[in-house]
């Protein structure tokens, strides 16, 4: 009798939620324990307590606990109420193939993570990853992950280890000693890392998290200049190489108070400005000169796509210029963007990702959402909840994409 009841409960759940396919093979259904675990993950991602959730559906907290453990079956009305409370859908909770992301709870477990700005950034990252993963799952997009083997930080000189690991990764990626023109593209296209650039509190440079189901994820601060974001991305890449199972929040001017931070900072320098390449380019740029000038610094920083301060500090570290050189420049008017424009002219870089960060949702997510809407996989309201937008914003995004596509013709058709 219990088996019959279990089967009828699974069938009722699946047939009641709009958008689910007919699942006649009951072996494909989620068990009560699996569903309970998904409900728990969704609650933790939404920063809701068990008491909050229990009150929302009118049950005792002990009942909610039993539901999350799979001991007490979830009614469809309760599931729908909880989905709304957690900013997701009953469909997403029930689909067998759906991936549920546990990033925000990991950040909340950090010892010094009580600051509101950090909590908000962690939640934003979790929202972005959840939305992207859900859209990929609906559209049948398989994301390829190509991560290098994890490298342990051993005893001894941590900076030397980081430099070698950075050089090894460059060769593994086929980069050699060439400059890193666009680190975000390398992370996304060659390694399958999920990289997001959004506006964060000024003190936060970036966040890093790794989850076996969704891969490596990095969030960068769009309010920071491109060269600083590049440095932060390389720093987080260092954590991916050596300590990928630990979540990371990078803050401006954070002290190197651990071997892990020393490693990540040294890795970033080694990855963006390999010692051999810096020495070679320095010799070319300063040939015949007796002192390091602003023009030298501007040209070198532009070549390696790093900040003027970063390249001078690297020159000091490699003993190509005296210690305190950057401090001298700062004390004597620094090296300004206007001076860089005068030296570089049209080569002075634009920052397209900063422009995209001003949009309510990334271009990639908006295109996937449009396809999900066209295929009838998600309604306008479901997209709004998934992307944390209102319906007017969703309507505008979808209509803009449709307008662009309506201007195309047969000559631009994609061959599948």
N, C-alpha and C positions, 0 to 999 in steps of 0.2 A: 504493500500500500504506500509506503514511504517513497519507493522508487517511482510509482505512478504520479504521486504528488510532485516530486522533484521535476519530473519531465513536464508536467502540465504547467508548473511555475515558470520553467525556462521558456516554454512556448508562448505563454501569455506575455512575458517580458519582451520577447523578440518581436512579436506581432503588433504590440501596442505602440512601439516607438517608430515614428515615421522615418523612412529613409533606410531602414535595415532590409537586407535581402532576405528571402525566404530560406531558413536554415532547417531543412528537414532532417539532416544528420545531427542528432543531438550531441554527438561526441565533439562537435565543433563549438559547443556553447561554453561560456565561462562558468566555472563552478562558483557557488556562493562565496567560497574563500577568495577566489580571484576577483570577483566583483567587489567584495568587501575591501580588499587591498586597494583596488582602484579608487574607491570612494575615499579611503583614508588619504591616499596620495593627493587627490583633487582637493581635499579639505586643507591639507598642509600647504599645498601650493597657493591656496587662496588665503592663507594666514587666518583661518577660522579655527576656533577651539571646538572640542567635542560638545561643550555646553552650548555654544552658538548654534551648532548644527542641530542638536537635539531640540532646542527651543524652536527653531525654524520649522521643524516638521511635527512638533507637538508630541515628542516622546521623552522618556527619561534618558539621562546621559548614559546610564548602564545599558539601555536598549541600543543606543547609537554605537556604543563600544561593541556590543554583540553583533551588530550589523557589519561593522568594519572587520570583525574576526570571521565573518561568514557563518556564525552560529545561528543568527536570526535572519530569516529571509527578508529581502527588501521589497516593499510594495512598489508598484510602478509610480503611484502618485508621490511616494516619498522620494523615489529616485529622481523624478522630474523636479521636485522642489529643491533637492540637494544640488542638482546640476545647475539650476538657476542661481542658487546661493554661491556656488563655487565658480561661476562664470564660464561654465562649459555646457555640454548638452548630454542628454541621456544617451543619444546615439553614440557619442564619443566614448562614454563610459562602458557601453555594452559591446562595441565592435571588437571582435576577437583580435583583429590585426592592429588595433590602435595602440600606439606607443604612449605611455604616460610618463611624463618628465618630472623628476624629483630634484630640481636644482635649488629652488628657494629654501627648502628645509635645510639643505646642506650649508647654505650661507648663514642661516639663522643659528647654526650650531657653533659658529666661530666665536671664540671667547670675547672678542671686542666688537661684536657686530650689533650692538644696541643702537648705534647712531641711526637716525631716521633716514639720512641720505643714502647710507649703505644699504639699508633694508629696502628702500625704494628702488635703488639700482638693481639689487638682486631680484626683486619681484618683476621689474621690467624685463630683465634678461630671461627669466623663466617664462614670462608671457610671450616674448618674441620666439623663443625656442618651441614652446607648445604650439603656437599658431603655425609655424613653419612645418613642424613635424606632422601636425594634423592635416594640413593641406597636401603635403607630400604623400601621406598615406592614402588620402581620398583619391588623388590623381594617379596613384600607382607609380610615383617617382622614386626610384631607388638611388639613394645618395651613396656615393663611393667614398669610403674612408681609406686613406693611404698614409697612416701614421708610422713614423720610425719606431724601432724598438725603444722601450724606456731605458734610460741610462741612470744608473745609481750614482749618487754623490758619495765619493769615497773619502777616506782620510787623506790628509795632505793638502796641498795648495788648491783651494776650491776654484780660484780664478783661472788657474792654469787648466784645470779639468774643463771648465766651462768654455774656454777658448778652443780647446781641442774638439769638444763635442759640437760646438758651433761650426767649426771647419768641416767636421765629419758630415754634419747635416747638409751643409752647402754641397758637398760632393755627392751625397746621396740624392739630392734634388737635381743634380746636374747643373748647378749654378757656378761652380768653380770659384773664381775670385771676382766675378762681375758684380757691379753695383745692384742693389735691390731697388728697382724702380718703383714697384708697387707690391708691398708686402701682403696687403689684403688679398690680392689676386693669387699670390703664391699659396697662402694659407687656404683659401677657398678652393681654387682650381686644382692644385697639385696635391694637397693634403686632405681635402674634404672637411676642413675646420669650418664651423659655423661662426661667421664674424658679423657683428652688428655695430653700426656707428650711430649712436643716438645722443641727445643732449642730456648730460648728467650734472650733478653738483660739481662746482669748480674743483673741489679738493680731490675728487675721484678721477684717476687716470683710466682705469679699466678693471674689468672683472674676468676671471677665468674659471671655468668648471669643466669637468669631464664626467660623462655618464656613458656606461657601456652600451646603452641602447641608442643614444643619439649622437655619441661621439664628443669631440672637443668643441667647446663654445667660448667665444671671446666677445666681450662688449667693450667698445672704446668710446671715449668722450668726444662728441662732435664739437663741443665748445673749445677744445684744445686745438692748437695749430697742427697742421699735417705732420710736421717733423716730430712733434711730441707724440702724436698718435702712433707714428711709425716706431718710435722708441718703445712705447708701451706695448705694442703688438709683439715686438721682438722679445721684450721682457716676459710677456705671457707665454711666448713660444718656449722660452727657457723652462718655465714651469711645466709645460706640456712634455718636454723632453725628459725632465728629471723627477718631477713630483706631480704627475698628472692626476693622481687620485685625490689630491688636496685642492679644495677650492681656494681662490686667491682674490683678494681685493687690493689693487695697487693705488696708493695715494701719492700726491705730489710731495716731493722732497722727503719721502719716507726713508728713515735711517736703515742702513744695512745691519739690522740687529740679529740676523740669523745666517747660517751658512746657506740656506735656501735662497735668501734674498741676495746675498753676495753672488751666488751662482747665477741667478736670473739676470742680474745687472751686467755681470761679466759676459754672460752668454749673448745678451743683446748687443754689447759692444763688438764682440767677436763675430757675430752674424752679420751685422750691418757694416762694420768697418774692419775687415780682416787685416791683421797686422801687415802681412806681406803686401797686400794691395795698397794700404795707406802709405807705406814706405815708398813704394814705386811711384805713386801719384804725387806724393809730396816732393820727391826729387824732381819730377818733371815740372811741376807748377812753380817751385821756388828756385829753379836752376839759375845760378848767378846772383841770387839775392843774398843780402847779409842779415836781413831781419824779416820776421813774419808780418805781413801787412794785412789790412782789412780785405783787400782784393784777393789775396791768397786764400784767406779763410772762406770768403764767399764762394770762390770757385771750388774749393775742396768740399765744402758742405753741400753744394749743389750737385757735385759729381756723385757723392755717396748718398744723397737724399736724406741727410740728417740735419739737425740744427747746427748753427754756428758754434754754440757752446759745446755741443757734443763732439764736434770734430776737433776743437781746440783741446778739450780735456783728453781726447784720445791721443793727440799729438804729444801732450805732456806725459801721458802714461807710457808711450812708446819712446820717450826721451828724444823726440825730434824737435822739441822746443822746451824752454825753461818752465819749471813749475811756477805757477802764478801768472802765466801769460794771459789766460782768460780774465783773471781778476784785473789785470792792467787794462785790458780793453774796456771792461765795465767801468773802471774808474776814470777812463778818458773818453767818455761819450758812447761806449759800446759799439756795436755794429748793427745798424738799423735796417729795416725792410726797405726803406727808400734807397739806401746805399746799395743794397742787393739788387734792386730794380735797375739802378743806373749801370751796374756791372753786367747783369744778365739780360736786360732788355726783355724781349718776348719770351725768353726761356724761364722767366720767373713763374713758378707753378701755380695753376689753378687748383681748387680743392673741390672736385665734384661730389665727394661723399658728404662734405659739410652741407652742401646744397640739398642733397637727398635727405639728410637728417631732419631738415625743416618740414618735410612732408609727414602727414599723419601716419603713414605706413610705408615700408620700403617698396621700391618698384618691383622687386622679385615677388614679395608677398601679394601685392596688388594683382599681378598677372596671374598668379596661382589661384587667388580668390575669384577672379573673373572666369577662369576655366571651370572652377567648381560650381559657380552659379550657372554657367552655360550648360553644363552637363546635368543640372538638376540635383547635384550632390548636396548643395547647401542653399538655404534660403537667404534672403537679404538680412533677416533678423539673426540667423545663425552666424553669418559672416561678421555682423556687427559685434556680436558677443565674443567671437573668436579673436578678432583684431582689436577689441576694446575701443570701438568707434560708435558713433550714433548712426542711425539709418540714413540720415541725410548725407553724411560723409561717405558712407558705403555707396549710396546711389550715385554720387558725383564721381567717385573713382571708377565704378563700373561703366558709367555712361561715357566718361572720357576715353576709356580703353576701347569701348565699342565704336565710338566715333572715329578713332584712329584706324581701327580694323576695317570699317566700312569704306574707307578711302583706298583700300588696297584692291587689287584685281587678280585675275588668274595668273598673270605673269609673276606674281610674288608668292604663289602658293608654295607651301612647305611640302616636300616629298617625304612620305613616311615609309 
